[in-house]
Amino acid sequence: MEKKKNSVMNIVCIILPVIAVLCIAIGWIAFSTANPRLMPGPVEVFQRFIRTFTNPVARVILPGHIWASLRRVLIGLIFAWIIGIGLGVLVGWNKKVRAVLGSVLELLRPIPPIAWIPLVIMWFGIGEFSKVFIVFIGTIFGLIVNTSAGIKLVDKINIDVGKIFGGNQRQILTEIVVPTALPSIFAGIRTSVSSGWTTVVAAEMLGAKAGLGSLVTKGWQGNDMALVLVAVISIAAIGALLSVLLSKLEKVVCPWNQI
Amino acid sequence: MESNMKPKLEVKNITKTFFSDKGAFQAVEDVSFQIREGEFLVLLGPGRCGKSVLLNIISGLLEQTSGAVYFNGQEIHGVNPEISMVFQKTAVMPFKTVQQNVELGLKFAGMDKKKRAEISEHYINLVGLKGFEKSYPPQLSGGMKQRVGIARAYATNPEVLIMDEPFGQLDAQTRYSMQNEILRISAEEKKTVLFVTNNIEEACSLGDRIVLLSACPARVKEIYDLNYLPKPRDIVSKEFLDIRQKISDNTDLAL
């Protein structure tokens, strides 16, 4: 009886998301049939999607635009991860570093990534470096704060265990403190990926030869709403894909956290 | 006879006072006792009476205000590799497998992987966790986690083992079975053990001798020799109940 109830529940849980997506699709179709000029329908968007391959925008086909955006995000993020997590460990572990950087971080952290765009463009122009740097500066503070918060979570008794079993400072840090903080660090990485992705698209919208953000702008300026939607759907799909990949990676890196 | 038995560990006139904004707080007052080689000594005292403070001083995690700790006749300061500890809140690392937890001290000492695996296998078997080497602590019960803590402490092969209320967080049933386990393990691997508890029955069933502490600040009230009772002890025998009653009457109530 209980089992049967469970299996019914499982089926419902599988069907509900499908219904939710269907609702969006139906809403889209309804809205686009009612206002064809404001909103292109799925068929039109699909045709526009095909045309991005036969008739490349700015001489770059869609995967090229996706790669242009992804590359910027990845380069910016890799630097932000290395420096941000490193600094976060220092801030969380070392009181002196915390005293120096703590208040600065509290001040810089609430600045939304997009707010850095005008400053960075003023400093470095609108080239490739600026876009990478915007991703970097837009994500690093969150990474530092998440990492240091995770480090501070470490139970004092676990550090005592490290001391009793003869660990030196470095061993206690790498074997006990950092692994304890790993789930928090991972939460920071996930946030950094989604906010990095948002930021790069915004930065590209202000001017770029290639990239999904530039597709949005080109579609907007050319009154090509179908192209805007192709870009927006690609942004959503890549964002979702990154998030799925990250949760898979988290299961590999922090297996104890899934129990 | 007592005089020619060399003490393994000697605690001499230990006093610990904490100073804070609210003033001074004395946790331990002039505590002295000796632990003989191979002895299972129980430190019994009411809850929150400064037992853990005393242990942290002996293990080297805390500095005493005055007094000294002697190990094999030498005064010691700080953490000593020959003194290991089983912690009150188990304190096993949730992110390490059972085997990795047991190997912690060996890894810190720089021992190679193969040798570590041999030693950890022995102690994992000793505490009855064979088959759980690759499990993570969140998958284990409270009693099993403390078995990991015990194996971890034994694995570094210390001369003295300190056990800080190791079964305090377990339910009564598991507690009884763990007490039997610790008797079996300490009979198999002869070590000098300093076992701390607030449970009189636990103290009487495990201790060769019992050091009874007062309520805060901790002072030595009396030392009982239970060597005349062979282990494992029958906890409903007359001798057992008598000594239990005697200690119970002499115990301060915890606040």
Contacts between the chains, C-beta under 8 A, distances in Angstrom:
chain1	res1	chain2	res2	distance
A	155	B	91	7.5
A	157	B	87	6.1
A	157	B	88	7.9
A	157	B	89	5.8
A	157	B	91	4.6
A	158	B	91	5.9
A	158	B	93	6.6
A	160	B	56	7.9
A	160	B	61	5.5
A	160	B	87	7.4
A	160	B	91	7.5
A	161	B	85	8.0
A	161	B	87	6.4
A	161	B	91	5.0
A	161	B	93	7.7
A	161	B	104	7.4
A	162	B	104	7.9
A	162	B	108	7.6
A	163	B	60	7.9
A	163	B	61	6.3
A	163	B	79	5.4
A	164	B	59	6.0
A	164	B	60	7.9
A	164	B	61	7.0
A	164	B	79	6.1
A	164	B	84	6.6
A	164	B	85	4.9
A	165	B	84	7.4
A	165	B	104	5.2
A	165	B	105	3.6
A	165	B	108	5.5
A	165	B	152	7.5
A	165	B	156	6.6
A	166	B	79	7.0
A	166	B	81	5.4
A	166	B	105	6.0
A	166	B	108	4.7
A	166	B	109	6.0
A	166	B	156	7.6
A	167	B	104	7.9
A	167	B	108	4.4
A	168	B	108	7.7
A	171	B	108	5.3
A	175	B	104	7.2
A	175	B	107	7.1
A	175	B	108	7.5
A	176	B	93	6.4
A	179	B	93	7.1
A	179	B	95	4.3
A	179	B	96	7.5
A	180	B	93	7.6
A	180	B	95	6.7
A	182	B	95	6.8
A	254	B	95	7.1
A	255	B	136	6.9
A	256	B	94	5.3
A	256	B	95	5.0
A	256	B	136	4.1
A	256	B	137	7.6
A	256	B	138	6.1
A	257	B	95	8.0
A	259	B	136	5.9
A	259	B	138	4.5
A	259	B	139	5.4
